[in-house]
């Protein structure tokens, strides 16, 4: 680990040099929102944002991705053979990712990289990616990262952490990937006294994060009792099952697989899916185990705040980015639901008469 000082006068040159070795993704403003996009030559990341509308998870996990292609034309020797299409796993950089979004990749990896199963598409893209964080000195009013095991200066999942200091950036180089990044950009001005400054900035930023969201009792809650809690009808009442929360969420990983065929040519692809959609759990028989809106809303929160804890014995499947809070069209707030779940106590059983 070492610290560098990157003068903003040298920033543009460095970013352009990076594009010679990496595909560079960064935040770009589109209308009123910021999203991560592949930066063309001459385009710089726009760091004048609090948080992007969408997380950068699509840089590793595209919203739609072709897994195989095939032909049904029996006159061709390779008919009915699934072939992996050519994919670009060349080195890439996510420049300006917030610490909460970087930590989200570590949570998502638990799903795509297990001892039993490894997703080659996700892992290949992940391993090709260098994550350069932008510390969050001005958290949003909906942020609660410090309650979700992250923080404005959290280093989990990052290769480099940048702090914006007016006329320069301080860079904390954390990994070998981070070293390759700064080398490709030609940034090498050491800042050996920056460590204490980083700690001070981190403490100040954490102090600006809104009040805590309690999750400390979730692990001890009885799962079946919490599933049957009396507040789920109230939580789900206004939900319109639009799926905005899941598409914005950096830790949602659910997908659907479908075949698309035109004539004799076809592809098998996967697309982001959402537990908010009625078709998500519809069986071929016509039965749907989550047929009602209440079932689907409860599943979302139970998965993130309880089932994840039960399976992994730690944390929650949330990094506190606040996107679902700020963008929900009917004002459903995961912070409120977390409090309800954390404080829930089942009614005492009545003695038989």
Number of C-alpha atoms within 10 A of each C-alpha: 11 15 22 20 20 24 16 15 10 13 17 16 14 18 23 20 15 20 19 12 16 20 18 25 24 22 27 21 17 8 6 6 13 21 18 25 17 17 19 12 11 10 13 18 20 15 17 10 14 13 23 19 19 16 25 28 23 14 19 20 17 16 14 14 15 20 17 17 19 19 21 15 13 10 8 9 9 13 14 16 12 15 14 13 12 8 11 11 15 13 15 25 25 26 26 22 27 29 27 31 27 26 22 25 20 14 21 17 17 12 13 16 14 10 7 5 9 14 12 11 17 17 16 15 19 20 14 17 22 24 27 29 28 22 25 26 20 15 22 17 13 18 26 26 24 21 22 20 17 23 28 27 24 21 21 19 21 26 24 27 27 26 21 16 12 8 9 16 18 21 27 25 22 19 16 12 20 22 17 15 23 19 14 18 20 17 19 13 12 14 15 11 10 16 14 10 11 20 12 10 18 19 14 14 18 20 14 15 22 16 13 13 19 17 20 11 12 24 19 11 17 13 15 8 13 21 16 11 17 13 15 19 14 10 18 18 13 13 19 15 17 13 16 16 23 20 20 21 23 27 22 22 18 15 15 12 14 11 13 11 14 8 8 12 14 17 21 18 17 19 16 18 19 24 21 26 18 16 13 17 17 14 10 7 6 8 10 14 11 20 15 12 19 18 18 23 22 23 18 18 17 19 15 18 23 28 19 17 18 17 9 11 11 12 21 23 22 26 26 27 29 23 23 22 19 17 15 17 14 11 12 19 16 20 20 13 19 20 15 18 24 21 15 18 13 13 9 6 6 6 5 4 3
